[in-house]
Amino acid sequence: MSCFDTLIGQDNGCATTSGTLYLKDIGITNDFITALVAKHNATTEDWMAERRRLATEYVIRDAVNHYGNRTIPRTFVDNQRLGKYPDTEVIETAEAGYLHGVLIDVCTPASNTKLHITGIDFFGDTTGDVTVTVYDLSDGTTVATETVAATADAIGSLAVDISLPCYRQRKRFLVTTDQTTFYRATMSGNACRSCAVDRCDFGVLEARSVRILSADRKVYANTTNTTNDGGLSLTVSLECDHGAWLCEMKAAMGLSLLYCLGREIFTAALYNFERWGIQNLRREDVEGRRDELEALYSKAMGDFLKWMPLPRDPLCFVCDSRTSTGVILP
């Protein structure tokens, strides 16, 4: 999780990377790391990036596992298709100056969810590359760009991996192309809770066929509903992102991550002591320091978990105990 990347700074000799805590606070300097990996076929930066990734994974796993019985492993939309090509093939032409596409509206204001787009289909009369752009309609920024290899009068498909966070807010995304002619595709006929020609409702996710002026800023207020989505058909999923809530309290996890990262550095050194030809260090000293950091990590993580509040997230977490006991009358 990238939100943890800047928590722990590193002493780089003349300069120090920014952070809330620093490796040099527990006696690990850049010179020490360089000495460890001197005969290892990797740069110090690459080696440390791997240690950071592992340490972050361990911290996140331990925190999530602690409250595992309070999480709701919910997928709201599971690989559903947005946009269906009718049996009757009809070529549509976009109104002059307009782009057509699919507006995806995710409404989870009290929960951390993530939208995944895993497939893009385009059906048109163009042979060649078709550019598909995903806009965040909050501010008009481009969040993804993909290229579909299209063949005239055939459906061109592209497998993609686009993940769009929807953290405690309503998010709207527009998926559109640079094409002005395309075969008709509508929202009706999809496996949604309720459907119409121009919209498909899954509850917390709604998709609509929209248009927007090419010259306009790509924000929600500039979109209007229409009856086709520009020849696009998308495969999407929407699920809870249980790890995201840890980012909301990452500062309190800094000490745990510092000790865990130190442990991973010494663990790697211990496991590769002979192979790397580590000098000027005794194996028993490396093992002792590793064990000390393991104990410090366990204590810091335990202290954090004692007071870590469960997020008030009605969709992805059990906020309150399911049962209660009490004596009504003595």
N, C-alpha and C positions, 0 to 999 in steps of 0.2 A: 504494500500500500504506500503510494508515493507521499502521503501526508506525513509519514514518519521519517522521510529522507533527511530532513534538516534538523532533526532533534539532537543528534550527536555530532559535534564538530570533531575535526581531526587536526592534530598538530602536523603541519607540513614543513617544518623547519623554519624558514623565514616567514611564512604566512600560515594562518590558521583558518580553516573553514569555519563558517559561522554555525552556531548551534546553541541549544539551551544548556547542554552539558558537553564535556569534552573528554576524549579518550585519555588525554594527558592527566586528567583528574584522578585516574586510577593507574597512572604510571606507564601508559602505553603511548609512546611517541612515534613519529614517523621513522626515526632512525631505528627503533626497535623493530618495527614492522619490516623495514627494508632488510634488516639482518636476518629475519625469519625466512624471507622469500628470496634471499640472494641467489640460491641455486634452484629455485622453482621457476618453471617456464611460464611466468606471468608477470605483468607489471604490478607494481604496488596498488595502483588504482583499481585494476581489474580484480585483484585478489581481495581487496577490501570491499568492493562492491558485492562480491559473492558472500563475504562474511556478514555484511549488513543485511542482505536479502534473507539469509538463513535466520539471523537473530530476530528480524522483524516477524518472520513467519512463526517462530517459536513463541514470541510474546503474544501475537494475535491469537494463535491456537490456544494457548493457556487461558487467555481471558475469555474467549468465546466458549471454550469447553466448560469453564467454571459455571457459566449461566446457560449451558446447553439445554437443560430441561425447561428453560423459560423462553426459548426462542420458538417461533412458529415458522417452519420451513415451507413458506408459501410461495407458489408460483401463480400469479394472477392470470397470465396469458402464456400459454405454452406452445410455441412454434405455430402460431396462427397466421393465416394469410390475409393480408389487407389488399384488396383489389382483385376482382374476378373478371375474366374475359368472357363476355356472353357468347353463346353458340353462334350467333349471327355476327360476322366480322364487319365492322363499320369503321372506316377511316374518319377520324375527327381532325379538324384544323383549329389550332388555338386562335383565340381572338387576337387581333393585331396588338402587339406589344405586351402580351400576357404570357406568364409561365403557368403551367398546370402541374399539379402534384398531389401528394398525400400529406395531410396535416395529422400528426399524432399528438393527442392531448392526454397527458398523464396527470391525474389529480390524486396525489398522495401527500397532502400538506402536513401530516403529522408523522410520516414514515419515511425511512430511507429505502428507496427502491432503485432498480437499475433496468433500463430499457435496452434490449439487445436486438439489433437488426442483423439477421444471419443470412438473408437471401434477397436479391434484387432481380426482378424480371422486367424486361422492357420488350414491348411488342409494337413495332412500327414498320414503316416502309423505307427505312434507312439501312444502308449497308456501311458499316464502319464503326468507329468508336463513338459511344454515346456517354456523355459526362452526366453523372448523377451527383447532385449536391444535397447535403443535409445542413439545414440552417437551424440555429437556436432562435426561436421567434421572440425570446425575451429581449435580445439586444441586436439581432440580425447577424450575429457572427456565424461563420462557416465552421461546422464541427467535424465534417467528414466529406471527402470527395472520392468517388469511385468511378471506374470506367467499365462500361459493359460493351463487349464486342457484339455488335448487332448485325443481323442479316435481314434484309428486306423480307417482309411477309412471314417472318418466323420469330418465335419468342426467344430472345437472348437472355440467358441466366448467368448470374454471378453469385458465388458464395462469398460472403463477407463476414467480418467480425467487428461490428461497430457497437460499442458499449457506451451508453449515455446515462450518466447519473441523474437521478431525480430525487434530490435530498431535501425532504421536508418543505416542499413547495410544489406548486403546479407548474409543470414544464410542457411547452409546446414545441414541436419540431416539424419543419417542413422538408419533405423529400421531393425534389423536382429534377427535371432534366433540361437540356439545352435544345430540345426538339420542338418543332412547331406543328408537326403532323404525327399522328399515332393512332393505333387502334383503340377503340373504346374499351375502357375498364372501369367498373363501378364497384361500389361497396356492397351492393346487395348480393345475396347468395353465399356470404361467408358464415363461418360458424360462430357468430357473435350472439350476444344475448338478445339484441334487437337490431334490425337492419333496415336501411332504406337505400334508395339509389345512391344517395350522396354521403351516407354515414353508416358506421358500424360501431355498436356500443358493447364493450366488454365490462362495464362497471367502472373500475378505476381508470380504464383506458378507453378512449374513443378515437376513432379515425374518421376523417372526412375528406372528400374530394374538394379541392379548393383551387383557386387561381389567384395570381398576384401580378401586378404590373412589373415588368422586367426592370424598369427604372426605379421602382419604389424600394425603400428600405425594407429588408425582409423581417418585419415584425408582425405580430398577430393582428394588430388593428388594420393592417393593409390587405388582409386576406378576405376573400369572399367565397361562399359556397358555390359549387358548380356540379354538374352531373357526370363528370369523368375526371380521372386522375392522371391524365397525361400518358397513358399507356403503361403505367407502372403497376407492379404487383410485388408486395413486400412480405417477407416472413419475419415475424417479430415475436419476442417473448418479453414478459415483464415479471420480475421477481424481487423478493426482499433482499436487501444488501445488509446482512447482519454485521459485517465487519466495519461498515461506514460509521456506525455510531462510536466506534473507538477513536476515530479521528476527532470527534467532538471533545474528547478528554485526553488527547495525546500528550499534552504538557505534563499531566500527572503520571504518565507512563515513562517519562524520560529516564528516571533512575533505573527502573527495571530493564529498559532497553540498553542502557549503558553497561550494566553488569552482564547482561546476556551477550552483548557484542564482545565484551572482553573475554567471556568464557569461550565463545566460538573461535576467537583468535588463538587462545592457548590450546584449545582442543585440536585445531588443525595442526598446530606446531607439534603437539604431543604425538599425534597419529603419524606424522611424517618426519619424526626426529632424525632417524638414520637416513631415510631416502633423500631428504633435503641437505643432509650434512650440516646441521645446525651446530655452530660453534659458539664458544664463550657462554654457554648456558648448560646447566646440568639438567638432565631429564627429570630428576626428582623435584627440582625447583619448579620446572614448568608444570609438572603434575600437581604440585602443591598449590601453585597459584591458580590453576584451573579449578581445583576443588574449592578454593576460597571464594572465587568469583561465582561458582555455582551456588554456594551457600548464601552469598549476598544477594544473588538474583532471586532465589527462593524466598528469602525474607522480604525483599522489596516488593515482589509480586504478591506475596501473601498479604502484606500490609495494604497494598492497593486494592486487592479484591475484597477486603473487609468492608471498605467504605464505598466502593464503586457503585453508584446508583444504577438501577435498571432503567433504561429509557422508557418514557411514557409513549409507547408506540403501539396503538391498538391493533395494527395490522400484522406486525412482524414479531411482537413480543407479548408474552403473558405478563401483564403489568402487575397483577395482584394474585395472591394465592387463590387456587381454585377452591380450596376448602378452608373452613375455619372451625375452631372448637370453642366451646364456652359453656358455662353453667348458667342456665336461664333463671332457675330458682334453686336456692340452697336446699 
